[in-house]
Amino acid sequence: MSKLIQAVRGMYDSHGMDARLWGRLDQAYARVMRRYAYDAVRTPIVESVGLFARAIGEVTDVVEKEMYVFEDRGGEKLALRPEGTAGVVRAGIENGLLYNQIQKFWYAGPMYRYERPQKGRNRQFHQMGAEVFGLQGPDIDIELIEMTAELWRELGILDGVTLEINTLGQSDERRAYRDQLVEFLRANFDALDADSQNRVDSNPLRVLDSKSPDTQALLAAAPTLMDFLGDQSRAHFDALKAGLDDAGIAYRVNPRLVRGLDYYNLTVFEWTTQHLGAQGTICGGGRYDGLVEQLGGKPTPGVGFALGVERVLLLIEALDQVPGDLQRDADVFMMATSDAGETRIRQLARELRAVSDQRISVLHGGGSFKSRMKKADRSGARVLVLLGDDEQANNQLSLKPLRGQGEQITIAQHGWLDALAALDK
């Protein structure tokens, strides 16, 4: 026998219930984006390595350790995208969409990072995100957070997540804070975990996000960025909090929240949960006012977020919020009791599909009446549309509820769509 070819480690198939739930998330996300008048943007999966090195930062874990990098046949160094923002900014600059304009984009698709695979952390993972350009005020930061809260509400998971917010100030404020933080970290170097020791000189703000309990206990005595903020940065953060209060969105100020990428300034936020273990962040974002200029464009403010599709799906399941209609193979099951009626039952199915977006399954393959009924029941459908020999002879149909206490009824075929709709009410 030939050797079995399996999926690449850390890259997974989606099928069955997972694929159905994924499709429902796609629909909900697109609805929210449409309600806020955001336009879809699609960017390549493969980009120049330099795009991510300049955008994310050369000393970040993503660029140093996690990117999938390769040379094409022309010798160009390319990477599979590890995140979505840099590609959207590159597309905006290249196509003349950003300078002196307001743009609101959303995207969805696969990202790639070479990491140790675990639950909620894959090498191919998927994100849905939104990016806004040309607006500086905290009101657009609030809108993005409000959009995510609206999505969680639609998915039934809002009560299972917590919004954490912070401000990173502006670059000059952050530099002054960085100097003080590095001085503190060097004075306590031996007490830091190994990863944090490696970051003291290269990326000290990432130490604040350490997962080591001992390091976190030590950081309680560290200087805080809030003490280095100027009046404008403080006013921006105060307005953000006031806007969230007005929208009725609960939040927690987390002064250790820095995000993992170098391009953020001012607002940063994460939606976290206690229901997924170590992979508890399902969405994160913030403001990146210097990124467009950093990538070769003219100065343009920007802000955005990205959510992890796989983690959101895990959370929906963990909170038992999988919609009931996804747990069945069909909403309506249609069958003839004999081979003679199969042509007519397919005609009736076409009539129903033309006016309904329900999941409609037609029996194929024949078999005894008993075996046909078993297939109808296994489908999980709410209603069986039955065409027996007597019904066919009299131009009738039978509608049989398969769930609950409803009684089977026999009706004329010319009014069957109205009768089926009434049965659903």
C-alpha positions, -999 to 999 in steps of 0.1 A, spaced: 0 0 0 11 36 -6 22 56 24 -7 76 39 -3 113 33 -15 134 63 -20 171 69 10 191 78 16 193 115 -3 222 131 -26 226 101 -61 211 104 -91 202 83 -126 216 92 -157 195 86 -190 186 100 -202 206 130 -170 227 131 -174 237 94 -211 246 100 -203 267 130 -174 284 111 -199 293 83 -223 308 109 -194 329 123 -186 341 88 -222 352 83 -225 369 117 -192 388 111 -202 399 76 -235 412 90 -218 433 117 -193 447 92 -221 457 69 -241 474 96 -211 496 103 -205 503 66 -170 486 64 -158 473 30 -141 439 24 -105 439 14 -86 407 2 -48 406 3 -23 379 -7 -13 352 17 24 356 5 42 389 9 77 402 10 96 393 42 106 429 45 69 440 49 66 421 82 101 429 95 94 466 91 58 465 104 60 440 132 96 446 143 127 425 136 132 416 173 97 403 179 91 366 183 69 366 152 97 377 129 126 361 147 111 326 153 77 321 139 74 333 102 74 308 74 101 322 51 112 309 17 129 320 -15 110 317 -48 127 306 -80 137 342 -87 155 345 -54 130 368 -38 126 362 -1 89 357 8 69 349 38 35 334 45 16 362 63 17 359 101 -10 386 106 -33 407 85 -27 444 93 6 448 75 -8 435 43 -38 457 44 -16 488 50 7 477 21 -24 473 -2 -37 507 9 -4 525 1 1 507 -31 -34 514 -44 -35 550 -33 -63 544 -8 -50 560 24 -35 595 21 -60 622 30 -89 597 29 -110 578 54 -111 541 48 -129 513 68 -119 478 58 -126 442 70 -109 410 61 -108 373 69 -84 345 60 -56 322 70 -24 333 88 8 312 94 32 310 123 56 282 131 47 274 168 43 244 189 7 232 181 -17 231 209 -54 237 215 -63 271 202 -28 277 187 -22 262 152 5 268 126 -22 277 101 -48 297 119 -75 321 108 -83 356 116 -111 381 110 -101 417 113 -110 453 107 -87 483 99 -96 520 99 -74 548 84 -76 585 85 -93 590 119 -74 601 150 -100 605 177 -109 579 204 -144 577 189 -133 553 162 -114 532 188 -147 529 207 -166 520 175 -142 490 168 -146 478 204 -184 482 201 -184 462 169 -166 433 186 -190 434 216 -219 433 191 -205 402 175 -200 385 208 -236 393 217 -249 378 184 -228 346 190 -241 343 226 -206 346 242 -206 382 255 -210 370 292 -180 347 288 -154 374 278 -138 403 295 -125 435 278 -91 447 289 -78 481 278 -46 501 282 -28 530 266 8 528 252 10 566 248 31 581 220 66 570 209 85 597 229 66 589 261 72 552 255 109 558 250 112 576 283 93 548 300 114 522 283 146 536 298 132 535 333 118 500 328 151 487 315 169 501 345 144 483 368 147 450 349 185 451 349 184 457 386 163 426 390 177 406 361 184 373 381 148 372 393 133 373 357 123 342 338 145 332 308 123 346 281 121 379 299 159 381 304 162 377 266 138 406 261 153 431 285 175 448 258 156 438 226 119 443 235 115 452 272 78 461 270 71 425 262 84 416 296 52 432 310 32 404 292 53 376 307 34 344 316 57 337 345 39 342 379 73 351 396 80 377 369 45 392 372 49 394 410 82 413 405 66 437 380 42 449 407 70 472 418 80 483 383 74 518 370 42 521 350 37 538 316 8 558 329 32 579 349 50 590 317 20 600 296 14 636 285 -19 655 286 -30 645 251 -24 608 257 -42 609 290 -71 628 274 -74 602 246 -75 574 271 -100 591 294 -123 597 263 -120 561 254 -131 550 288 -160 575 288 -172 563 254 -171 527 266 -191 537 297 -217 554 275 -220 523 252 -225 501 283 -194 480 276 -177 468 308 -139 469 308 -108 464 330 -78 487 328 -47 464 325 -15 485 328 5 454 318 -13 450 284 12 458 256 2 435 227 29 414 209 36 437 179 58 468 178 36 491 158 9 500 185 5 534 202 -22 549 224 -52 525 226 -46 488 230 -72 462 239 -79 425 242 -110 404 248 -101 375 271 -118 345 286 -113 321 314 -129 292 295 -100 283 271 -71 278 294 -37 293 283 -51 305 250 -75 329 266 -72 359 242 -98 357 215 -94 392 200 -69 420 202 -62 453 186 -53 490 190 -41 521 174 -10 522 151 -7 558 139 29 555 127 26 523 107 16 537 73 46 561 73 68 533 86 59 512 55 66 541 30 33 559 29 24 594 40 15 599 77 -20 584 82 -36 574 115 -48 538 118 -65 515 142 -78 480 140 -83 446 155 -82 409 147 -100 379 163 -89 343 163 -115 322 145 -105 289 160 -105 303 195 -139 319 190 -153 286 178 -139 268 208 -155 294 231 -189 291 215 -187 253 221 -173 257 257 -202 280 265 -228 257 249 -239 283 224 -239 262 193 -272 271 175 -297 242 175 -302 243 138 -265 235 132 -269 203 153 -290 186 127 -282 176 91 -314 192 77 -344 214 87 -368 197 63 -364 161 50 -384 152 19 -390 117 6 -413 95 -15 -424 62 -1 -416 44 -34 -394 49 -64 -425 60 -84 -427 93 -65 -390 103 -66 -393 126 -97 -422 145 -81 -405 149 -47 -375 164 -64 -398 189 -82 -413 198 -49 -379 203 -33 -370 227 -61 -401 247 -52 -392 249 -16 -355 258 -22 -367 287 -45 -384 304 -16 -365 292 15 -330 292 29 -336 263 52 -315 232 49 -336 208 27 -326 172 22 -342 148 -3 -339 111 2 -317 94 -24 -311 57 -28 -345 42 -22 -350 12 2 -379 -1 22 -403 23 39 -388 14 73 -353 22 61 -364 55 45 -381 66 78 -349 58 97 -329 80 74 -355 108 79 -352 105 117 -314 104 116 -313 136 96 -325 155 127 -350 175 106 -379 191 123 -404 182 95 -408 153 71 -425 160 37 -439 127 27 -452 117 -8 -468 82 -6 -486 64 -34 -520 75 -22 -509 112 -19 -494 111 -54 -527 97 -68 -547 124 -51 -522 153 -57 -516 156 -20 -487 156 5 -482 146 41 -464 168 66 -451 150 96 -434 168 126 -403 147 136 -397 166 168 -422 175 195 -459 165 197 -473 177 164 -497 155 144 -491 144 108 -514 163 83 -523 156 47 -528 186 24 -533 195 -12 -500 200 -31 -510 234 -45 -510 250 -10 -482 230 6 -457 258 10 -481 279 30 -490 249 51 -453 241 58 -446 277 68 -476 276 92 -462 244 107 -430 262 115 -447 289 136 
